[in-house]
Amino acid sequence: MSGFSANLGFLWTELTLPDAIRAAAAAGFDAVECHWPYDTPVEAVKSALNETGLPMLGLNTVRGNVAAGDNGLAALPGREDEARAAIDQAVSYAQAIAAHNIHVMAGFAQGADARETFITNLGYACDAALPHGITILIEPLNHHDAPGYFLNTADQAAEIIEAVGAQNLKLMFDCYHLQIMQGDITRRLEQFMPLIGHIQIAAVPSRGEPGDGELDYRHVMQTIRSLGFTAPVGAEYRPVASTEAGLSWMQKIA
């Protein structure tokens, strides 16, 4: 399998999730992924996936109390029960729709206690996901969009993955976030490819369509494929206008 996965957290947001899946198929995407599908009945999502033949590559654990500023729970000391309830919810939904991956969101936290909490909760997540063949992902976020987020670099993620020591824990390599935080994307793809479970793209610094900005995604995609990564690459960008109006990037960088 190759090509691109439509991230329906950002694309076709005016549609219901099942209709967004259908729109992604009509636009030529090879897979879909989402953020927080939990308000949509499982059967409706399964029906759309079966109808289109698209795989669901992944979903996220819930952020927590967004109104109070939460952006994930897994690295927050003292909130382990909430974090594990979010993991259980994600595993149950992912198993029901045959999603491949779950991104366990760390949240806003710093320090040694946060690190130990994250490691422990990730161990719980990996144990819960393993019987279903689901991979757990962790994703570094940049400090402009998510100041104070626990996980910021690929190196930090690699250290956490090693500390957890689970076979189904991988790195979500988001080129947008990591270009802002670290740059040198080609060499970092080469360095971290053995740990990568999913790759996402967007223009830098705008987070618009991947055909624009400071990264040459034709070169990035060539690098990704030359390194043997054959899964669809996630298009997690914010369309400048409508989703359909900006889809020419798919031909520009493929």
N, C-alpha and C positions, 0 to 999 in steps of 0.2 A: 504494500500500500504506500502511496505517496500523495503529494498535493497539499491541500490546505483544509484546516478545520475552522469553521465559523464559530467565533465566541459569541454566543447569543445573550451574554450579559451586556454587550455593547452594540451588537448588530440586530437590526429589526426589532428594536425595543418597543415599537408601537404595536407589535403583534403579540398574541398569546404565544407561549413557548411552543406548543404543537404547530401553530401556523408559522412560527419563525423557523422551525426545523424544515418544514415544507419549502419555505422561501429559500433556505440555504441549499437545499437539493436542487431547486429550479435554477439557482445561480451557478451551479457547477462545483460546489464545495464537496469534498470527499468525506467529511466528518463534521460533527458538531461538538460543542462543549458549552457549559453554562456556568453561572455563578451560584445562585441559590434558587433551585427549582421547587422548593418544598411546598409552595402554595398551589402548585399545579398537580392535579391527581396523577398518580403513577400510570394508570391505565391510558390516560390521554397522551402522555409522553411515549409510552411503549407503542401505542397505535401509530403515532407519527413516525417513529423510528422504523417500525416494521414496514410501513407504507413506502417510505423513501429508501430504505436499505442503508441509511447512514448509521455508523456507530456513534455512540455518545462517548467521547474521550474522557470527560471529567466534569466534576462539580466541586464546589467549595463547602467546607463546614461553615455554619452560620457565624456572623461576626459578633453576636451578643447583643447588648443594648446599644444600638447605633445612636439613638438620641442622646445617650450619655457619653458617646465618644468611642465606643468599642469598635475594634477592627480585627476581631479574632480573639480567641480565649486560651489557646493551648500553652502560652508562655506566661500566663498570669497566675502568680502564686496566690493561693487561697480560693481559687475558682475552679479547682480541678473537677468538681462534680458537674459544673456547667460545661466545661470543656469536653468531658467524656460523654455527656448527654448529646452534645453536638456531633461528636464522632459517631456515636451509635446511630443517630438520625441519618448522617451522611452514608454510613455503611449500608443501612437498611434501604435507603432510596437508590443508592448506586447498584446494589445487588439486584433490586427489582427491575431496573432498566438496563442492566448489563453494562454499566459505565465502567471504563477501564481504570480510572484514577480518581483519587480524592485529594484535593489540596487542603491540608490542615493549616488553618490560618493561625499564626502565632499571636498577633496582637501587639499592643503598645506596652512594652515592658523592657527593662534593662537590668543587667547585673547577673551575678552568679545564681541567685535564687530563681530568676526567670529562666536561665539556661537549664538548670536542673528540672524545673517544672516542665519545660518544653520537651526535654529528653524523655522524661517519664511518661508524659501524655502521648508522645509519638510512639513509644513502645506499646502502649495500650492500643493505639490506632492500628499499628502494624499487625498486632496479634488479632484484632477484630477483623481486619480486612483480608488477611492471608487465606482463610478457608474459602473465600469467594473469588480468589484470583485477582484481587484489587490491589493496585499499587498506591501507596501513600506518597504524596508530593509535598515538598516544602519550597517556598518561593521567596527569594530576597526581593524586597521592595525598596525603591529609591527614597532618599530622605527629603526630597522636595514634595512628592505626592503624599508620602506617609511618614512625616517626621515623628520619630520616637518608636517606629516599628522595630520589633526585636531583631529581625533578620534582614541584613542589608547587602551582603556580598556572597558571591559563590564560594569563596574560601571559608566563610563562616558556616555556610550550609554544608560544605563537605566535612567540616569538623563535627558538626552535629550528626550527620549521617554515620560517620565512623563511630561516634560515641553510642549511638543507638544500636548499631550492629544488626539491623534487620534486613533481610534479603529483599523485602518489598518496600523499602524506603528510597526515594529517588529525588533528584533535583529538578524543579521546574525552572528552566533556563529562559527567562524572559529577556529578550535582547533589548527591549526598551529600558527596563529598569537597570540592567547591568551595564549598558552603555553609559547611562548617566552616572552610575556609581563607580565603575571601574574601567570602562572602555576596553580597547584591545580585544574586541569580540572574537575575531578569528582565532587568536591564540587561546582564548578562554574556552571556546568551543572544543578545541583540540585537547586542552588540559582536562576538562571536566566531562567529556563525552561518556566515559565509562559510568558516570553517576547520573546522567541525564535521563529522565523519564518522559519529559515533554518539553517542547520548545514553543515559545510565543514571540510574535513580532508586532511592531507598530513603529511609525515614524518617530524619530527623535529630533527635537524635543517636543513636538506638538502632540504626540500620541494619535495623530491622524493616520490616514492610509499609508501602508508601508512603502509605497512607491516614491515618497518624498522624504526630505530631511537629510540628516548628516550621515546616515548609514546607507551604504550601497547594498541593498538587499539582494540584488542579482549575485553579487559575490558571496554574501552570507549564505544564501540558499545553495550555491555551488559547494561551499565549504561543508555545510550540513550534510549534503548528500554524499560528498566525497569521503566523509567520516563514517559512512554506513548507517546513518539515521534515516530510516525509511518510512516512519510514521508521518501522518499529516502534521504540518506545522500550524500552530494555533494563531489565527488572525484576531488578536485582542486589541483592537484599536477603536477610537471614537470617530465615526464618520464626520467629515467636514460638513456635508449636507445630508442627503438621504443615503442609506446604505447602497441602494442600487446605483446612485449617481457616481459613486467612487470605486466601483468594482474593477475598473480597468487595470488597477495595480496587479491583479492576478496574472495577466498576460505579460506585464512589464518585468516581473521578477522571477517568473517560473523557470 
